[in-house]
Amino acid sequence: MIGRIPGFLILPALLFFPVSCDRNMVYDEFHVIENASWHWDDQLEFSFDMHDTIHLHNIFIRLRHTTDYPLSNLYMFIDVRGPSGQSMRDTVNFVVAEKSGRWIGSGVGNIREIDYLYRKNAIFPDTGTYKIFVEQAMRVPELPVQQLGIRVEQAEP
């Protein structure tokens, strides 16, 4: 029996492992886009509570699409609204393929996932609930996008 780990020890170890490896993560959520068709009038909303006004944070936009995506980029409108009513609007050009046509990001089969650093070393001046709204800003009424996510993590010093 030497070398065997009792089953009752494996489950607690597996539950603890993901938390301990991602200690900088503050918020990480994906929205599944219905029918994998992101319409230009569909606004995705992400909401998270921020309690840390001292440390710097990185904000990532995360995209999952298939290799059927017909373009090499994806323009998005990003609206960030803070708990005190402050707001900021950006237009982001999210590049998904190189000029050669090779997909950027990682994936298995026909699914690709890309993380885009939207804001590096961002400061959240107030504690409370922040909301991020994302819309696709292409001149195409709908795009084959599977999921879109937002990740906020504490920046490394």
N, C-alpha and C positions, 0 to 999 in steps of 0.2 A: 504494500500500500504506500510505500514511500514514493513521492513524486505525484501523487494524486491530490488535488485540491478539493476539499468538500464543497458540494454544491451550494450550501447555505452561505459560503464565503464569497462565491463568485458574484451573485446578484448585488450585494452592497458595494463591491469593488467596481462593478460596471456602472452603477448609479453615481458613484463619486467621481469616476474618471473624467467624463465630459465637463463637469463643473470645474475641476481643478486645472484643466488644460486651457480654459478660456476665461481666465480671471479678469481680463481687460474688457470683456463684452458688457455693455450696458443695455443694449436693445438689439434684437435681431429677429425680424419677422418677414415672411414672404406672403404675398397675396396671390392666390391662384386666380388666373384670369379665365373667366367663363368661356368655354368652348375654344380656348387658346386663341382668342380673337380680341385684341385690344382695340377698341373703337376710340376715335379721337375725342368723343364726348364722355368717355369713361374716366373719371378722376379717382385715383386710388388714394386712400387716406391711411396714414400711419400715425399712431399716437403713443407717446411714451412719457414717463415721469422722469425728470432730471432732478437729482438732489445734490449734485456735485458742481459747484460754481467755481471751484479752485483749479482743478486740473483741465488740461487741454484734451479735446476729443477729436477723433476722426469719424467722418460720416461717409459711408459707402452706399452706393446704389448697386443693387445686385439684380442681374438679369438672367433668366433662363429662357432659351428659345430653341427651336429645332433648326436643323440645317436647311429647312425649307424657307427660312427667312430670306426674302427676296432682295434685300439691300445690304450695304456695307456699314450702315450707321443707323442711329435712332435718335432723333431730336426729342427732348422732353422739356416740359415746363415744370419747374420745381418751386413750390411755395412752402416756406417755413414760417410757422406762426408760433410765437412764444406766449407764455402765460400772462404777460403784462400787456398783450395786444400788439407787440412789435411784430413786424413781418418783413420778409425778404423774398423776392422772386428772381429766379435765374432761368436761363435757357441753357441746356446742356446738350452737347453733341457726343453721344455715346457711340464710339466706334466698335463694331462687332466683327469686322473682317479687315484683313490687310489688303493693300492694293492688289496683291497677287490673287486674292480670293480666299486665302487660307483663314479659317475661323480663328478668332482670338478667344482665349479662355480655355477651359477644360471641359471634358465631357466623355460620356460613354454612349456609343451608338450615335443616334442623330440628335441628342440633347447636348446643348452647350450652356455653360454657366460662366458669367463674367462679373467681376467686381470692379466698380469704377469709384475711385477716390473722389468724392464730390467736394468735401471740405476737409482740409488738413489743419490740425491744431485749432479747431473751432472752440470758441468760448461760449458757454451757456451762462448768461449773466444773472438769470433768475432761477430759483427753484420752482418746480411746478410742471404742468403738462405742456409738452411741445407737440405740435402737429406738423407733419410733412405731407403735402398733397402733390401727387405726380400725375401729369397728363402726357400722353404722347402728342408730339407737335409736328408730325409729318404731314405731308400733303396727300396722305393715303387714308381713306376712311377707316380702315382696320388693318391691323398687322398681326401676323402669327407669333404672338408672344405667349409663352406658357405661364410664367410667374415673374413677379417683380418684388424685390425686397429692399428693405432699408436696414443697415447695421450701423450702430453707434458704439464705438469702443474708446476707452481711455487711451490717449496717445502715449507712446513710450517716451520717457524723459530723454 
